[in-house]
């Protein structure tokens, strides 16, 4: 009897340790959103119809929020039920004065609660970032424990909601954007992804920074350049093109892939494919003067040439081509530095970070006005470009 009682007591103790999740909800009963876009405020088209029929509440329409919900089956709002058979997702948009306010409005338009545990990407329109600060726009996103800080943040030229529009029966746009961000192993035009957590750190550092820029035409979206966010105000002040963004990635030491195309002496295309790149920024302080030396070393191959001749695999030809490619690299880098110092007066390349490491006492004095000091600093760049081979077609002689 005593032995049986001991067994029963042991079983009860084990059962207490094996408690399940008492507050679980079946995934079929939730509306998971993978993508979120933020645009300048205006009523969404379907909202206008609802408002005309009397569905109104006090608001100033400071922003327009769109979420991409999956799966579409059984979750779409009444007006979107037709999408269930043709698309694996559906988008719903709403305008208001805060993200949470708009999210709660979605609750009276959908038959299931939205949940952001699997949010993968946030897209903010450049137009909105010119009006509101990044800190204001991300405040709720950072406070809400539904949203993971590992989701990436992008900026769109044009309406951000257009980025989340996809072709029926194709991949979910939010998932596709994550896949595209992995292509930085192929080209340095794709920047290191900025997560929500990293964005929070950059905002509170009060340093200027960049976010990957998107352009959408029709239903196709591509990564094209970078948006510059001024640290002192947290708002967009302009953008960099694709080549500038590639050079910025090289300068910051965050990428070593890319293509440099020039025309040879015959006017034919000649293409250099980068295999490796190293960049080193060295600060110098002399009295009140701050300057920087930058050393860029890169190796690669001639991967494509349209000229015909028997000199295309010789060392002499490689040396001649290296000079041509180096001149183009100098032109590209000079253009980038001019934009950062003269056009935007914004250090988004990490010069200030290197100054803070080597001269911390100097950095303390200039950090509050660093962008202005950066724009007046002298920057000297040395280059070394080497051609190691001519691809698998032939080896260098």
JORALIN-V247149 format. One record per helix or strand of 3 or more residues. SS is the DSSP state (h for helix, s for strand). FROM is the first residue (numbers start at 1). LEN is the number of residues. If there is no record, write none. Layout:
# JORALIN-V247149
{{SS;FROM;LEN} {SS;FROM;LEN}}
This chain:
# JORALIN-V247149
{{h;2;16} {h;27;3} {s;30;11} {h;45;8} {s;63;8} {h;78;8} {s;90;7} {h;99;8} {s;113;3} {s;121;5} {h;126;6} {h;134;10} {s;152;6} {h;160;5} {h;173;13} {h;196;10} {s;209;9} {s;220;11} {s;235;6} {h;242;10} {s;259;5} {s;269;18} {s;289;17} {h;315;29} {h;351;8} {h;360;17} {s;378;12}}
